[in-house]
Amino acid sequence: MRNTKLLRRFFLSLSALAILMTVAIPVHAKCSKRVILYNASWCPYCRQVRAILQRNDIRYTIRDATTPGVQAEMIKRFGDAAVPRTVIGRSVVAGVDEARIKRLCR
């Protein structure tokens, strides 16, 4: 009898957890393209772009532009290592431009 009650309680808890997880997880990110943010932790404009991406539920990958490897990659790809630089699909957004980021993510 006790094992039955414990087992029932366990399955009820498991069912409730499954329902909560379904509700809490967004169906999809707001951008179907790959988004990469070239970023420096000290940069206030990078902070603004991170806020834009988070506010719009856009998943992104951060590349630390203060490391020599990423700087070399940026110079080869863009001609300089200026931040912030957001790559959305094949398009590049230099600086802070929320309207363009949203437009590219449609």
N, C-alpha and C positions, 0 to 999 in steps of 0.2 A: 504494500500500500504506500509506504513512504517513498520507495523508488519510483512509483508511478507519478506521485505528486512532483517529485524532483524533476523527472523526465518531462512532464507537462510544462512545468515552470521554465525549464531550459529551452524547450521549443518555442514557447511564447516569447521569451526574451530574444531568442534568435530571430523570430519573425519580426518583432518590433525593430530590432537592429537593422534588418534588411530593408524594412520600409523607410526608416530614417535615413539610411545611406542612399536610397534611391532619390529621396526628396532633396538631400543636401548636395548631391553631385550635379553640376550643370550638365545639360544634355550635350552641349558642344561648345567649343570656344567660339568667340565672335570673329575669328579669322581663319579661313581655310588654308591660307598660305603659310609657309614657314617664315617666322619673324626672328631676326637676330638683331640685338642691340649692342653696338660697340660703345662701351661705357667706361667711365672712370669714377671711382667712388667719391672723389672730391668735387666732381663737376655738378653744379646746381642745375644746369640744363638737362643733364642726364637724369637727374632726380625727377625733373618735370616729365620727361618722356616715360620713365618707369611708372609714374603716377597715371599718365594717360593710358598706357597699356593695361595697367591693373584696373583702372576705372571702367574700361571698355571690355573687360574680360578677355583680353588678347594674350594668349600664351606666347612666351618668347624665351629665347636663349640669350644669356648675357655673355659677351666676350670682353675680357678685361683689357682695355686699351693701354694700360700702364705696363704690361708685360712685353718684353722685347719680341717674342714670337708673334703676338697679336699685332704689335706695331708694324713689324715687317710685312705681315699679311695685309694690313690696311694700306700701307704705302704701295704695295704691289697692286692691290685691287682698286684703290681710290686715288692714289697719287699723294696722299698725306695721311696723317694719323689724327685728324681732328675729330672731336667727340661733341655731342652725341651723333651717331650715325646709325640709322635704323634701316635694315634691309628687309623688305617685305616682298617675298617671292623673288623677282628679278629687279625690282625697283628699289632705289635708294632715297631715303629721306634724310637730308642733312639738317641738323638743328631740331628745333621744337616746332612741329607743324601737325597739330591734332586733326585738322580737317583732312589733310592729305593722308595721314595714317588711316583714318576711318575710311576714306575713299578707296585706298588701295586694298583694304581688308574686306570690301564688299564682295 
